[in-house]
Each structure stands twice: as C-alpha cells, then as structure tokens.
Amino acid sequence: MSQVTQMITPQRKTLGVRHLLSVDDLSDADIQMIMDSADSFLEISERPIKKVPALRGKTVGVLFFEPSTRTRISFELAAKRLSADVVSVSSSGSSVEKGESLKDTVRTLECMGVDALVVRHPSPGAPYQVTTWSDSAVLNAGDGAHQHPTQALLDLHAIRGRVQDLKGKRLLVVGDIRFSRVARSTISLLQRMGMDVVVCGPPTLLPPDAEAGMGCRVSYRLDDELPEADVVYLLRMQFERQDKSFIPTLAEYKRLFSLTTERQKAMKDDAVILHPGPMNRGIEIGSEVVDHPRTLIEDQVRSGLAVRMSLLYLMLGGEEHAASH
C-alpha cells in the first residue's frame, strides 16, 4: 500500500449511513471520521499532484435544480480528484427544462450505473424522495430551506482549524435565519459539538421555533452580542425563498446588522468570522471585513473540497478500492 493510500485510509471502510440527508443522520463517530479523513484530503490538495485513484471506476451524478457555483464545482472537483467519473445535470439546458420529472432523471442515471447522486433541489425533502427511486448513495447538497449537511460539515472543519476546543464557545448567527438551510444544519451540528448558539436578526427573519425548537437564544441587537462571540456566522438575505418583503429596506438592515469594520473592532481578538457564500459585500458584511485575516471564507472553500472528498470516499467504500493500488 502506498504512503498516500495509507494516509487517506480511515480506520473504518464506510460511514454508518447509506445516505447523507441531514447532519442528524450522522453519529459522533461518523463526524469524527469525516473530519479526520478531510484533514488528509486537505493535505493532498496542497500537493503538486492532487489526484488519487481512490474512486477509480465509480461514477458520481451531480443533479442541481437550483443555481449554484461553489457547491456544484466543489462536488464535481471532489469526485474528479478521487478519479471518479462525473455526470452533471442541471435544470437549465437538460431534459428537465423540457418537462422531464425528477424521478425520470434519477431513473435514467440509475440505468447508466451511477454509484452516488448529489442532489440540490428547491423542494424540502427532494433528496429523501430520490432515495426511494435509486439504489445509489444520495448526498443532500441543499433542499429548499430545510438542510445543507455538507455545508455544516465544512463549517465545522474550517472552525476546528482555528478554534481548538468548541465546547462552551459561543456561536453568533446573524441575518436571514428563517429561510436558511445553512443555518439549520450548521446550528444543529455545532450545538452537538458543545457550542452555545445565539441567533440575531430582525424579528421577521428569525424562525418562530428558534428558542423552543432549535435551542438558541434570540437577540435583536448585534452590537450587544459581538463582544461575547467566539464565532460569528453571517448569512445573506434569501430573497429567492421569500414570498414578500421581510425588512423595510436593505439600508435599514445594513445599519442594524451588517458586520462593518467598526463593529469588528468590538469582537474578541481571537474570534473568527464565517460566511457560506455567495456574499453581498457592503450588505451583511463590509468589504474590508471580507479580506481580514480573522475571516475564514477561503478556509471554508478549502474545507468544502476536502470534506466532500471525504464523504464521497467514505460513502462509496473507497478504502477497499484504494488498497488495491
């Protein structure tokens, strides 16, 4: 077995789940395995030759029925770095645009022998429905305002690189939480890691169950919360999921909830800032703050590739295949 193969081989062949639909599907052991494997893939991605043969002969279908740049490219590149073949389908420029149903698209790919399906869809629960039509492993890449488990895992991986012990640390999530699948997944996962979570934003953009259902403290004043936060997670306005206006104006939102350079000065010296992208410079985050060393947006991108490599590798039984090379 080569040194590279030894480095990327986890202690266990696969995760304890067949599909990844929600962060709640994962056990603590699964999460640790994903993080450890992602650490190895992160190191491999920094090498001159970044490709490994772990999933040679496997095929990954990437089905995106919502616009995406970061997540789609990250999954496609992750699969290619593992030497898997990739088949990409989007709602634009495919049979879906001609009226083909999601089920028919999935069944067509199933007949072509895909091993995994990465699904992003505007309808909550769509990836779960795909599992009833396909024998392939299904990874949820975002379903409506419901879940985005790989984003939560990459957020955890990026934070772990800068914050050593998360237990008892405070996570401040700011912005449009009501319509954010990222917020729901990341809050759930980081609470499992022992973090105390505060959600902050206009009352109209906070979920009604934030306290009773999600276990978060609610605040409407960003300036009161920044000095005590260890991790500040900023969210953009999810206009595409809103059926009416939930704030008076963007200027008003910016005045009250934008993380400006002046507000950043009130944060702890070792506190970090995250944003899942795409971001609106000058709205939820100041342009200078984006480029500050404490902002982990580029770390999130790197972690996203490593985590998605880790998931595909573990869910498709990469160890057995890698061991033969």
N, C-alpha and C positions, 0 to 999 in steps of 0.2 A: 504494500500500500504506500502510495507517495506521501510526502510530507504535507502537500496541500490537501489530499484526501483525508489524512489523519486529522488535520486541523478543522475541517468542516464536518467531520463525522460526529454527531451528538451521541450521548450515552444511550439513547433510545431511538429506534428507527423512525417512528412517526408520532404525531400528536395523538392525544386521546380522543380526538373528534374527527369525524369524516369530513364535515363541512365547517366553514367559519362564517357564521351568520351574525353573530353578536359576540362582544367581549365576554358576555356572561356564559358563553359556551365553553370557555377555557378554564381549566383547573389552574391552581397556583403552579403546579409542576410544568404544565404546558407553557405558561407565561415565562417561567424561568428558562425553559428550553429554547423558546423563541428568542429571548434576549441574548442568551449565550451563543446561539448559532448566528444571530445577526452581528454580534461582535466580530466573529470570524470572517463573515462575508464583508463587513466594513473594511477590514484589513486587506482582504483580497482586492477590493475595489480600488485600493490605493496603489496597486502594483502595475507595472507596465503592461503585463498580460493579465487581463481582468476576467477572462472566461475560464470556466471549469466544466468538465464533462458530466456533472452530477445527474442531469436530467436528459442526457442524450437519448433520442428515441421517443421522448414524451412530447405531447402536443398540448398547448395551453390556448384555449379560446378566450378572447377578451371582448366582452359584449358591453358596449357603452351606449345607453339610450338617453343619456344626459350629456351636455357639453362638459369636457374635461381636458385638461392639458397635463398637469402634474401627475395625477393618479394614473391615468391611462399610460403615459410614457413610462412611469416608474414600474408598473406591472410588466409592460412589454419588454423593457430593458432588463428587468429582473429575470424573466424567463429566458431571454436570449443569453444573458451572462451565464446561465446554468446549462446552456446548449440545447434548450428545448425549442421546438418549432412553435411559432406563434401565428394564430389566425385571429385577425381583428375584425369586428363587426360594429358598426355604429348605425344610429337611426337615419343618418344622412348618407345618401349615396349607396344604399343597400336595398335589399328586398323589403326591409322594414318600411322604407319610405313609400313602397308600393302597396302597403297594407298587410304585409305578412305579420302574423301574430308572433309574440314572444315564444310561445310553445313551438310553433313550426320552425322558428330559427334554431331553437335549442335542439329539437329533434334532428334537424338537418346536420348540425355539428356533431351530434351523438353518432349519427350514421357514418361520419367521417373519422370516428375514432379518437376524439379529443379525450384527454385524461383529466383536465381541470377546466372549469369555466369561471372566469372572473366577471362578475355582473354588477353594473351600475344601472339603476332604474329609478324613475321618479316616483314609482308606487311603493309605499312601505310594504314589506313582505314579499316583494317580487323574487328576491334570491331564494327564499324558502320555497316558493312555488316551483322554481327551477329544479330544486332537489327532487321533486315528485315526478319530473319528466325525464330526468337524466341519471345515469349511474356514475357520472363524473363527480370529482370533488368540486364543490361550489364555494367560492370566496366572495363575500359581500363587499363590493367596492363603493357602497353607498346606496341606500334605498330611501328615497324621499327625505323626510325629516326624522327618520327612525334611527338607523345605526350606520356607523362607519368604523368598523373594528380595526382595520389596518391603520387608519389614521391615529387611533388611540394608542396602538402598539408602537408606532413610530414616535409619537409624542413621548411615551414613557422611555423609549430608548434614548431619545435626544436629551431628555431631562436627566436621566441617570448619568450621562456623560459629564454633567456639570454640578448636579446636586447629589451628594453621596448617599445620604440617608433620608428617604422621603417621609418616614413615619413621624407624624406630628408637625410636618411642614404645612404651610398654608398655600392653597391654590386659589387664585382670584380669576374668575372667568368673567369677561366683560363683553357686553354687546347683545347681539340678537341670539339669545339662547333658546327662545321659544321655537324657532324654526330650524335650529341647528342640529343635524345628526352628529356632527363632530363633538359638540358639547355633551350630548347624552352619552356617547361612547367613552370619551376621554374622562369625564367626571366619574363615571362608574368604575373605570379601571384604576384611576388614581386614588379613589376612595379605598379600593381594595389594597392599595399599597400603603394605606395609613394616612393619607393626606386629609387635612381639614379643608373643605371647599366652601367658598363664598361666591355667590353669583351676583353680578352687579350690572344694572342697565335700567332703561326706562321700564316702568311697571308693565306697559303694554307688550314688552318684548321678553318678559320673564315667564317661564312656564308656571301655570297655576299650582302644579304639584312640586315646585322646587323644594319646599321645606318638608312637607309630609311624605311625598313620594320619592324624591331624589336625595333627601337628607342633607340639603345645603342651607346655609344661612343666606338670607336675602338682604341686599343693600342697594340703595338708590343713589349713593354718594361715592363716586370713585375716589375723590380726594381723601375721604376718611379711611379707605381700605388700603391704598397703595403702601403706606409705611409699614404695614404688618405682613405684606405678601412676600412669599419666597419665590413663587412662580406666578407670573401674570400672563394669562392666555386671552388674546384679543380675537374677536370674531367680527367678520364683516356682516353687513346688512344682507339678509337673504331675500332680496326683492322678488326673485323668481318663484318663491314659495308663499308670498304674501298676497292675499286677495284684496287688500285695502291698505291705506296708509296707517302705519302704527306709530309714527312720530310726526310732530308738526313740520319740521324741516331738517335737512341734513346739517345746516349751520347750527341749529339748536343742539342736535345730537353731538356734533363735534365740540361745542362749547362745554358740554357736561361730561362727555365720556371718551373723548379722544386722548390717547396717551401721547402727550406733547413732550418736548424736551424739558420744559419746566416741571411738568408732573413727574417725569422720570427721575428728576433730582431728589424727589421725596422718597424714592424706593430705597430699600436696603442695598448696601454696597454689593452684596453677593446675590441679589435677586436676579432672576432671568426672565426674558420675555419670549413668548411664542405666538405664532400666528399660522393657521393652517393653509392660508392662501386660497384663492387669489386675494391679494390685499389691495386696499384703496389708500394709497399714500395721501396723507392730509385729512383723512376722514376718521377712521378708527385708530390710526397710528401715524405719528408725524414722520416725515421723510427722513429726518436726521436720526430718529429712533430706530428706524429700519436698519440703518447701517452701523448702529452702535454694537460694540463687542459683546454686550450682555444679551443681545437679541439672537435667538437660536434658529432663525428661519432657514438659514443654509444648513445648519445641523439637522433640521427636520427633513430636508430634502435628501441628505446623505443617509440618514437613518431610514427614510422611507424605502429607498432602494434595498438597503441591507435587510430590513425586516421583511419585505416582500420576497426577496430571495430566500430568506429563512423559511417563510411559510410555504412557498412552493416546494422547496426542498424537503421539508418535513412531512408535508401532506401527501406528497407523491412518492414517498419511500425512497428518497434519494440516497440513503446510506448503502443499500444493497447494490444499487447501480454504480455508485462511486467506488465501492470496494473492489469492483472488477477492473478498475483502471489503475 
